[in-house]
Each structure stands twice: as C-alpha cells, then as structure tokens.
Amino acid sequence: MHLTNPILNTDSYKFSHYLQYPPETRAISSYVEARGHSEQPEVLFFGLQMFLKEYLSKPVTAQDIEEAEAIVTAHGLPFNRAGWTHIVEKHGGFLPLLIEALPEGTLVRRGVPVAQVVNTDPACYWLTSYIETALLRAIWYPSTVASNSRKVREIIRPLLEKTCDDPASVLPFRLHDFGARGATSFEQAGIGGAAHLVNFMGTDTVSGVLFARRYYGAEMAGFSIPASEHSTMTSWGQEREAEAYANMIDHFGAKGLYAVVSDSYDINNAVSEIWGKQLKERVMAAGGTLVVRPDSGDPVETPVQVVRQLAYHFGTHLNAKGYKVLDDSVRVIQGDGISPADIGLILGRLEAFGFSAENIAFGMGAGLLQKVNRDTYSFAMKANARQDDAGVWHDVYKRPATMNLKASKAGRQAVVDGVAGLEGVRIDQLGGRENLLEPVWRDGRLLRDWSFDAVRARAA
C-alpha cells in the first residue's frame, strides 16, 4: 500500500465531484485566503514551496490508479479512472495545474488572496478543487505558525528597542522552538519548525532546520546551545544537586551559552543558594554564560523573580539606555506554559523593575507548533470562476444569508499594491497594475524557488 498515493491525498467526497460540474465546464479557478478579521488582521504567507517540491513534483503512476480505484470503490464512491488515466498518458502523471502565489514571506491583510490555482487542461476541470485538501493544508499550517511566531516577535521587538542597546542582534534569539515533541509527527514538526525560523533563529526542533535546508536551501537556519533536562539533573539526586550544576559548568561553562533547568526541587534555593553562593565564582570565572531555566511555578512571576535574584547575587550594569543588564555570566530563559500574552507581561514587569528585555529569552513548545488550527486565521480555498467550452469565464461565489463572513470572492483574482497595502482585485479590473500573484508552478514544473534568506528578508 502506497500511503503517499497522490490520488488518495484528498477528502472522500471529492471522488464524486468530477460528475457534479456543468457539462460545458472546461476550467475551474480557486483561491486561498485567510478570511475575516481578528485581533491580528495580518498573516505571514509561508510554506507552499515545501508542498510543491515534496508532493506535486511526484507524478501519478498507473500503479497509483490501480491502487486508488480499488480503495475508492471499496470505500463506497465512484472513481474517475478515465480522468486519472488521461493525466498519466497525456501529462506523464504530472497534474496539469497553474498555481500562482504571493512571494513567500509576504505579510498580507486577511481577506487578500495568497494563492490561486486553475487547471491547464480542459479535460481536467475537476482537478482544481480535487487538490483543495492537500493544498490548503500545505498553506494554512505553516502560514499560521509563521504568523503566530511573528506575533511574538512584534511583542518583543518594541521592548527590546526601548531597553536594549543592540536590539537587532538580540531579537532573533528571543523565542526558541521547543515544540518537536508536542507535534503530531516528524513532518508537522519540520513544517512548523521551519515556519518559526522565518522569524527567529533559535530552535531545538531539528526537523525544522532540515526542512528549511531541503526545501529552501538554508545551510543552517537555526541554532541551539548545550542544555540540561530534568533527567540529567535529577539522576544526581537532590543531595548532589550542586554537583550536577557544577558538572554543567565544567563541560560547557567556557564555551559560550549553556542552559540549566533549575527547578527540580526548589528554584529559589537553586538560584539564591547554589548558583548565587556555592557556584557563583565558578560561573563567573568560567567565561561563558549560564542560562537559568525555571520550568515550573507562575509563568509570569517566577522568571521575573529569578532575574531579580540573579541581579542581587551576580550584579548588573546599566546600558546606554539606562536599563539594568545582568552580569554577562548569567541570563534566564522561560519555557514553561508561555503564551504571547505572558511574554508581554513578563517583559513589562522587568521594565518596571528597571531591567532590559535582553536579560531573558523564551521557549514555546506545543503553544507554537500544535495549538493552532485552520480556524486560527480562518484559512479557506474557494472556487471563484468557471470557464465554459466557449472560453468565457463565469463568476463563481457563495453568499450565505446567515453568515456574511463566509462569503467568497467572485471572479479570477489578482493582488495589487494599494493605498492601505496589498489588496485583492478582480483580474479583469487590474487596469495595467502589476499582479503580485506570481506563477510558481505549472504542469509539474517549479517556476519559483525561494531561498530561505529571501523569505526571511521579506518577512522582516
């Protein structure tokens, strides 16, 4: 059984749709957008290229047809054998589709199309909507993670700019991805992990680095540091907690940053007595930077308290903006139960106590890669036009009387640079303006190959 059979990468009800269009139909056009409005009116478009390279670049085979027909008919649905055989025989198995999209990394208001797809073979009018399941999933998930990650960046940025001497160099490492184990699969972690790396450069999700390398040519998109976990610390026993910490200093203390989870027993005792007294001189003499990680307690109060305790024991200096910065030998990372709102509260509390935002970094796990769904930004793919056998395009749209939010756009779409930013317009009303929806895929061929650096630069 071929689990990645492209014919089966759809919803069950799609199998019968080839019989449901008007008989004179020759083409269907559909677009993808994040519908509606919310507290975050913009989305960061990212991730389509991964799908194009991994899935659409692989042709359908005669064996795929045989396997799919047996499964679909047993599943209780009609199978379009003639349609799929036509694709294999005429197109070598590559789907005859044109996909246009905004450049990846583009920030766009909700309600503006990010992609549009249409069949290029009149015999395959049914194919456009057939790939909705796979195509929409390929867009909504990475775009949602990238948008949420950017939201955190925009919370941290102004506080760094206000309180830090060099915010540009500090910002890329303020949010670290801890989400690999909280994702549902290796692939999800890779896709979401790469999406996070559009905005930041800190990650422990190795698959995110691999996906950024494979699909966007990033030699190394993210970085990490040596860090402990509870098993490596508690294996020493509570009576040898100080020895466990000392071992971290011995191995990593002279090599830059290293993180030590310090709440196995009592975070206050660990910071004030062990780090702040017993091991203080060794930490400072080692030459590196200890990053203390409280991993329990109140997610807002605890990290603020740890920063203040470290300031008392290790000292601070005032930066050029008049804010306190911990001694270079110590910093803090908070990675337990953190939300974007919590990050704003923590940085606000630290500022109120006179501390620079550079004293602390944050880690997010399931909240970054897993606690999202298609409705987070209301992503949808909808048909907007139908071409008949005379070559005439007809508007296709929905206007639910009971829910205006679900109304869809009529007519083939374009995206232009307007007064308020990017906006969607009908392509027949383009009026000589540049259409920013670029052809990125046609009939099995990738037309645009965005580098990760280009995506990051655009997103920044």
Beta strands, then each sheet from edge to edge (+ up, - down):
strand 1: 25-34
strand 2: 42-44
strand 3: 97-101
strand 4: 107-109
strand 5: 115-119
strand 6: 175-177
strand 7: 202-203
strand 8: 257-261
strand 9: 289-293
strand 10: 316-318
strand 11: 324-326
strand 12: 330-334
strand 13: 360-364
strand 14: 379-388
strand 15: 393-395
strand 16: 413-418
strand 17: 421-426
strand 18: 438-442
strand 19: 445-446
sheet 1: 15+ 14- 1+ 5- 3+ 18- 19+
sheet 2: 2+ 4-
sheet 3: 7+ 6+ 13+ 12+ 9+ 8+
sheet 4: 10+ 11-
sheet 5: 16+ 17-
end
